[in-house]
């Protein structure tokens, strides 16, 4: 995990680094630090286990001059959250500073060797060994030294090394994201283009093994030789998209953006989905079955799409938890739909190794088309959600469900499983989603504060759903637990009586995505009989009439009540607000999990 940034700018670099770090904080917020080259060839380093704002205050009180520097925001994997373990890490001479995102799995052996050779390895962090390995090879020049160092590593990395003596920056990557961009005021390196979007128009994505040197000029190497730079890509992120505007937190803004995002997805993918032309353009082969792959919210989105494929076209589907894919038997003629907002989730990328070994085609459903997942997939479905800053996924979930559903329609029409007229009718149905989503948010904003206040004594929540709605209930439970730090379990409603009912006592909140069926009503009666507090979304007489059926706009049966998720997002946020949680940066988490 973690976010890295580096810059060589025409003016003072610290403000650039801290601004970029604030935009990268979603990648981890256990500690933050910068190192800047000084005119006398030394380094100035500032690190803290507090947040970026604290680092900014510290730099204001104790300024650091210099135009070339590196910065890092950490999500701890190896070593406790201490200032000593915070990046940047320096070599023994104090000439080099390194920032790293990824994981070095042979760090213990390398550290032992370095200590035998007389190095002082000061921290418990795997990353620090790299800067000492670079130090050992520095006589060959910084770029060659970085190449020599990474040859000794196993694991993943995106790293940047600053040489204070020459003012040079060298960066390379292997399995972790890194972009390079040049603007009028300087050259920048970052884990995510959003970090530097305010200062550039175009950027390049490092491929594994690229080594870039940023000095008087910018030069590229690959495999020990001079290389052409990677493709120049247009940065389409606007500064407004990166601003919280007048919202209390990014999550509220991102919840509100969902009708617009849904419209954007349908404008992009609806027409080519309904006649199957999207499928034909993809060049993908016919399939016998579909596996959806992902983690967390993305897996929940995949499960919803799998539910649609099964329900409308009888396609056999399987949901694969990417972090548990080692025992996955990839059956012949499987089409793999890999869901990942970031496209950088290490568990998903590792699961792809298994898929590629079996030769199964992969479609990436991602918010980052140029990510590692996007580059490895046979076909990319971009989710068009725009940058999502809150660690809890909201608008990207909705975008993934809709994008994946358009792909499902295209695949079924394109392979003759569904008639074109059915495809057209389904896309027309999806045209109601933006209004359903807006209605659900509106209803929830009115009703949820009272409902959330009534849960103040609760130690945990149950979530219930049936069929595809079960996947929506799963997403509601995930949102609630990550934001409020209360336990939240999701179950198929019929399973309640087979065990989970024992958790229900007077006042236990039970959130139901209520399809109005007699089986759901029977489950809710069982809860009420034990004094449980049913938070009914959409059922008869519901306090939260957020579903199409109860809200006025007709719902869409075949994809289940996607709009229930918005009500649960608002509920999760409100419960977290009442408990004083950090909405955009829940404890222990980071948005992009680039370690296994
Ligand atoms: C959800 O709110 C979390 N951010 C998390 O579950 C996330 O969905 C998961 O880590 C997968 O990330 P990805 O979509 O970037 O692959």
Boltz pocket constraint, residues with backbone or C-beta under 6 A from the ligand:
constraints:
  - pocket:
      binder: B
      contacts: [[A, 295], [A, 296], [A, 297], [A, 298], [A, 299], [A, 339], [A, 340], [A, 341], [A, 342], [A, 343], [A, 344], [A, 345], [A, 348], [A, 391], [A, 392], [A, 393], [A, 394], [A, 482], [A, 590], [A, 591], [A, 592], [A, 593]]
      max_distance: 6.0
